[in-house]
C-alpha cells in the first residue's frame, strides 16, 4: 500500500514539476494611462458633449487602450473639488456638464468601470486632494466647498486651494475618497503631484508664501515645536497616512498609489538636479515609499535619458534604491513631450519602458496623457506595439496584501474538424479578473490573457492542440 502511494506521489510530483518548467510565464507589467478631465485635457474633449457623445468617447478610449495592450486606466474623478460621478458631497464638474453643479443622469465613473472591466482593464480613481478651483472654471456653484465652507479655502495665484494644514480639510478630502471607495468597484485610489501648490511669484519675481498663516499661528500658540516647513510636511504626511488606513479598512484590495514630482530632492553628487519637491511642495514622497504607506509610487519621470540632471535611468535607479518595503515603482512617463526636442521620440518612450522591465520593483509605467496616445504622437502606437507591448500582460503581484485562496476554473474541452474549444466555469467565492489560457500544440506552449467576462476560447484544430490549462487571476495579479 505504501509503495503504491509513493509511486502515485512521484507521478503527481513529476507532473507538477514538468508542468511548472514548461508552462510559459505571462508577462507582468502595470501598463496604464492617465485620462485627465481637468480643463477637458482628455475627457470629455468638450464641455458641451451629450451623454451619448460622452459614452462614445469613453468607449473609444477603452478600445484604444485595449488595442495597445494596456491593462489599467487612471481616471480623474475630482479635478477641483467637483465630481465626474454622482456625488452627494461635491457638485457635478463643469468640465463634464458645462456648468458646475448641473446634474446629468449619466455617471461616467460607473460606466468606465463596467466597460473597462469587461475588457480586462483596471480603473484607478484619480483625485486631487487640495485643488479647489482651476482658472479654466467659469461659474462656481452654491454647493462648492468655496461657497459652503470658505474658511477652508485659500486664494493662491489664479487658483483656489484647500488649506492642507487644516484638519477639517483633511477630514473633508478623506470623506470624498472614502465615499468613492465604498460606492464604486474601483481597483485603485490615485493622487498626483499637487500637495502644497507649485510656487507662485509676485511682480518682482519673489516667491509668494502659501497663506496658511492662521493655522500656523494656532500651532505655535498651542506649543508646537516643529519648524514651519516640517509642520507643513507633517500635515501632508498625516493626510496621506489617514487615506491609506481608510482605504485598507474599507477595501483592503484597493491599491493606493501616488504620482509625485519625479525629484524628491536634488542630489548633485548623484547627477539629480531640479525642483525640490520636499522643500517646495512639502511632499515627502520618499517617506511614503520607505514606510510602505502606499502600494505603488509613480514618480513623474518626464525627462529623456540624455537630459543632464534629470536623466530617466538615473532617477529610476535612485527611486529603486529607496524602496525599503519593496513596493511597486511604476514610472510616470511623458509621451506628451514627444517632439519637444530631438532626443524625445517615441523610441525614447519605448526605451524607458524597457528599462522598467529590468527589475521586479519597477515593472510598470503610466503614460501622460491619453490624448498623446490617441493622437499617435511620433507614431507612438506602432512603437509600443512592436517594441514593448507585443503581448498582453498581467499586473505584478502585491505580496503584502493578503487575500483569500483563488481556485482554478472547471474546464470542459470539445473538438471538431475546425476548432478545439475550451469553456470554463469559476469555482469558489473569489472571482477572477482575468483568465490565462495555456495551450500546448505542435510548437510547444503558448498563452492568452482574457478578461473575466470571457469564459471560452476556440483554437484552430490545425495547431494539433494537445493540452489546455486555464488559470484564474484576480485583480491583484494572483494566479490560481
N, C-alpha and C positions, 0 to 999 in steps of 0.2 A: 504493500500500500504506500509506504514511504517512498519507495523507488519510483512508483508511478507519479506520485505527487511531485517529486523532484524533477522528473523529466518534463512534466507539464509546466512547472515553474520555469525551467530553462527555455522551453519553446516560447512561452509568453515573453520572457526577458529578452531573448534574442530578437524576437519580432519587434518589440518596442525599441530596442537599441537600433536595429536596422532601419526601422521607420524614421526614428529621430535623426539618423545620419543621412537619409536620402531625401526627406521632405525639404523643399526649399523654404527658406525663411522669408516671409513677406518683408518688404521694406518698411522701416519705422521712421516716420518723419511727420512733424506738425507742419502742414502746408496751408497757410492761411492768408487772408487778405482783409484789410480794413475797408469797410463800407462806411464812409463818413457822411453824416447827414447835415452837419453844421454848414450853413451858407450854401446848402444844396451842392456840395462838392461831388458826391457820388450818387446819392439817392435822397429824395426824388430829384431828377435833373432840373425840375422846375417846381415852384410852389403852386402852380396852377393846374397840376395834373389831376385828372379824375381818378376815382377809385380804381376803375378798370385799367387805366394807364399805370397807376402805381403797382398794381398786381403784375401787369405785363413786364414792367421794368425789373421787379424783383425776380420774376421767373427767368427773364433773360440773363440777369446777373448770376443766378444759381446755375443755369445751364452752361454759361461760360466757365464758371468755377469748376463744374463737374468735368467739362471737356479738357480743362487744364490739369485735371487730376489733383485739385486742391481738396483737402478734407475738413476745412474749417473756415468760417467767416466770422469776423469780429465786427458786429453791427452796432453802430452808435445809436443808443436809445435815449440819451439825455445830454443834448449839446449845451443847453443853457438854462438849467432848472426848468425844463419843459419835458415833454414826453412824446416819443414816437410809438406810443402804445396807450391803451386805455388806462388812465390813472385817476384815482380819487385824491391824489396828493398834489400833483402838478398839472399845469394846463397842457392841452394839445399843442404841439410845436407849430410855430409859424412856418417853418421850413417844410412842413408836411401839408398843412391845410391852407396856407396863405395868410392866416391870421391867428395869432396866438390865442388859444382858448376856444377856437372854433372847432367843434366836435365833428367827427365823422364816424360812420358805422364800422369802417374797415380798420382792423388792428394790424399794422404791418409786422409787429414783433410776433404775434401769434401766427401770422401767415408764413413768415420766413422760417420760423422754427419748424412748422409742419412740413413745408415744402423742402427745406434743406434736409431734414431727417429722412424723408423719402429717398433722397439722393445719396445718403450716407455722408452728409456734411454736417459737422457740428456748428452750433451757434453760441458764440460768446457775446454776452450783452455788455456793451461798452458805455461806461458812464463818465461824465466829467463831474468830479465831486464838488468843485468850488466855483466854476464859472457860472455867473448868474445872468449875464446878458452880453450877447455878441453885437458888435457895431452894425451888423447886417440886419438886425431886428428892427422892425418899423414901429409897431404898436405893442405896448405891454398890457396884458390882460389883468383884470382886477384880482384874479386868483393866483397871480405870480408872486413868488416869495418877496420880491422887491416892493410889492404893494401890501401884502398881508403882514410881513414882518420886516419893515425897512430897517430896523435897528440891527439886523443881522447882515446887512448888505453894505458894501463899501464901493465907492466910485474910484476907479484907478485907471487913468488914461481914458480911452474910449469905451472901456468895459465896465460892467458891474461884476463884483466878486462877492461871494460869501466869505466871511472872515474866518480863516482856518483856526484862529486862536479862540474862537467862541465854542464853548461846549455844546450849546444849543444847535449850532451849525453842524457840528459833528454828529449829533443825535439825529438831526433832520436828514442829512445826506445818507446816513446809515439806514434810516427808515425807508428811504426811496429804494435803495439797493435791496433791502430785505423784502420789500413788497414784491419786487420782480422775481426774486429767488423763490418766494412762496407760491406765486401765482402762475409762473411760466416754466415750461420744461426746458430751460436753458442749460447749456453744458458748461458754461463758464461765466465769471464776472471779470471785467477788464477795466482798468484805469489807464489813462495815457500819461503824458508828461507834465500836465498842469497841476501844480500844487500851490505854493505861493506863485503868483504870476511872474512871467518874464519881466524884467525891469523896464519901466517907462522912464523917459528923461524929459526934463523941462527945456525951455527955450535955449538955455545956456549949455545944454548937454549934460547937466548933472543928473544923477540918478534920483528919482522920486521914491521916497520911502513908502511902503505899503501902509495905509492908515489903520493900523491895529493898536494905536496908542492907548485907547481907553482900556482895553483888556490887559495890555502890558502894565499900565499903571495899577490896575487892580491886583495883578500878580505880584508886583513889587510891594504894594501896601500890605498884602497878606503874608509877607515874609519870604517870598520866593527867592531862591538863591541863584538860579540859572542866569547866565548872560542872555541877552535878548535873542541872539541867533540860535543858541541852544534851546531856548524856550520855544521858538518857532518850530524848530525841528521836532521837539518833543510833542508838540501839538499834532503835527503831521503823523508822526510815528504812532501816537495813541489812536488816531483815527484809522490808520492802515491796519493796525493790530485788531481793533474792535470790529472792523468789517470782516477780517479773516475769521475771527471767532464766531461771528454771527452766521456767516455763510456755512461754516462747518457744523454749527449747531442745527441749522435748518436742513441742509442737504450736504452731507459730508463729501459726496462725489462731484459736486460742482467745483470745477477748477477755479483758482483765484490767481489772476495774473495782472502784472503791472508793466507798462512800457515807458520807463523813464527816459530822460535825455541820456544820450549814449555815453557821456563822460561824467563819472561820479565826481572826481576831482582831477585837475591836471596833474600829470606826473612827467615833467620834462625828462627825468632820467629814464623813463620808460617810453619816451617819444609820444607822450599823450599831452596834448595842449587844447585849449579852448575854454568855453564857458564852464564855470564851476557850479554844477547843479546843487552840490552840497551847501555851498555858501550863498547862492543867489536864489534858488528855488526852494531851499530848505528841505530838500528831498534826500534823505539818507538811504538811497536805494541799495547800497551795498549791505547795510544792516538788514534790510528785509530779506535779501538773498542769504546772508550768513546765518540769520536766525531761523530760516525756514518759515517765515511768516507767510510767504506766498508759495504757490505751486509752480509758477513759472515767472521768469523775468524776461522781458522782451526789450532790452536796451535799444534805443533808436540809433543804429549804426549806419547813418545815412551818408557815409563818405566812401569814396573809392579807395582801392588798395594803394594807389600812388599818392594819396593825399598825405603830406607831411604833417604830423601832429595828430591826425585823426584817421590813420590807416585802418581799414576794416579788420584785417587779420590781427593787428596789434591790439586793438580794442577787444575783439572777440576773445583772444587769449587772455587778456587781463581779466575780463569778467569770469572766464572759466577758472582762473586761479583764485577767485574769491568765493567759489561755490562750495562752502564747507559742508552744507547739508545735502549736496548732490541733487539739487532741484533742477528743473528744466531751464535752460537758457535758449530761448528761441529768438534769434536776432530780428529786430525790425530793420527792413531793408527798403531801399528807395527807388523803385522803378520810375517814380515821377521825375527823377533827376536825369533820366536817360537823355543824352544830347546836351546836357548843361555844360559839358566840356569834352575835350577829345578823348579823355580816359573813361568817361562814364557812358558805357554802352550796354546793350542787352547782354553781351558776353560778360561784362563785368558783374552783372547781377547773377548770371549762371555760375561764374567762378566763386562768388561769395557764398552761394548756396552749396557748392561743392566743398568749401571749407567747413561749413557747418556739419557736413556728413562725416567728418574725421573723428568726432568724439561722441560718445553716447550722451554726454551732457548737453550737446548743442544741436541735437537732431531736429531742427525746425527753423522756420523763418516766416515772418509776416510781412506782406507787401503793402507799402503805402503808395498810392491807394488804388481803389478798384478801377477808377477811370483810366489809370495808366495802363492797366491790363486790357481794359475794354477798348481803348484807343490804339492798342498794339504799338506802343512807343518803341521805336527801333527794332521792330519785328520780335518783340519780347515773347509773344505767344509761341512762335515756332521754336525759338531758342529754349524756352522752358521745356517744351515737349521733347525736343531732340537731345538736350544736354543734361537735364536734371530731373525731370518728372516723367520719365518714359513709362513707368509702371505705377499702378495705384499703390498707395501706402496706408498702413495703419498708423495711428499716433503712438509715440513712445509710452510705455507704461509708467505709472506714478506709484512706485512700490510702497511709498509711505502712506498711501490711502488704502486702508483695509476694506475688503469687500467680501460679500457672500460668494460661495462657490458658483461657478458658471459651468453648466453642463453642455456637452456636445449635443447637437440635434439628432433626432432619429431620421435616418436616411433610407429612402427607397430608390432603387435603380431599375430602370426599364430600358430595353433595347429594341430598335427596329432597323430596317435597312439603312436609314439615313442618319439616325441620331442615337446617342446614348444619353438618356435623360435621368437626372437626379432630382428628386423632390425631397423636402425635409420638413419636419415639424419640431418646434422647440420643446425642450424638456426643462423642468424646474421653474422656480419662481423668477429667477434673474433673467432678464431679457437681453438679447443681443442687440448691438447697434450695427455691426457688420457680420457677414459670414465670409469665411475664406474657404474656397473650394479648391482642394488639391486634386489634381488628376495625373495619373501615370499612363503614358501612352508609349508608342514605339520609340519616341525620342527621350523618354525619361519623365521626370516630374515637372509640372508647372502649376501655377496657382492663379486664381482670380479672386478679387475682393468685391463683394456685392453688398449693397445696403440691406438692412434687415427687412425692408419691405419686400425684397425678392427672396423667394423660398424655392427656387427651382433653377435649373440650368440645363441647356441642351448642347451637347458637344458632338461634333461630327463623327460619325461612325468610321470614316476614313482614317481617323487618328489611331485606330486599334486600341481603344481605351481598355486598360487592364484593371485599374482600381480608381475609386473616387473616395476621398475623405473630406468631410465638411466639418469645420470648426466654427464655434460661436465666438464672437469678440465683443466685449462690452464697450461703452463709450469712453472708458479709461484705457482701452487698449489691451485689457486682459483677455487672453485666449483660453478657450476650454481645453 
